[in-house]
């Protein structure tokens, strides 16, 4: 059985040279904004597709895997998409 995948909300974090908060806090605020845009509660979230935090001051190893636990949501799907030029 297949189910269609739908993106129903979107948001982005501010682009700054130096963040005044952790990558996890920044992602949490951005996810909450996307859910608010969609009119959905956090427990409706089933998966995430994000880019890595880049040259953050902490290790990015397993960042996406730890993100579900940080958000307090058991995610069914996680994807970390590298990009750049």
PEURCOR-V461635 format. One line per field, one symbol per residue. ss: DSSP state (a for helix, b for strand, c for the rest). phi: phi as a letter, one per 20 degrees, with the letter a starting at -180 (. if undefined). Layout:
BEGIN
ss: ???
phi: ???
END
This chain:
BEGIN
ss: ccccccccccccccccccccccaaaaaaaaaaaaaaaacccaaaccbbbbccccccccccccaaaaaaaaacccccbbbbccccc
phi: .dcfdcedbbabefecfceebfgffffgfffffffffemdfffefdaccceffmeffdfefmgffffgfffmcfeebcbddfbpc
END
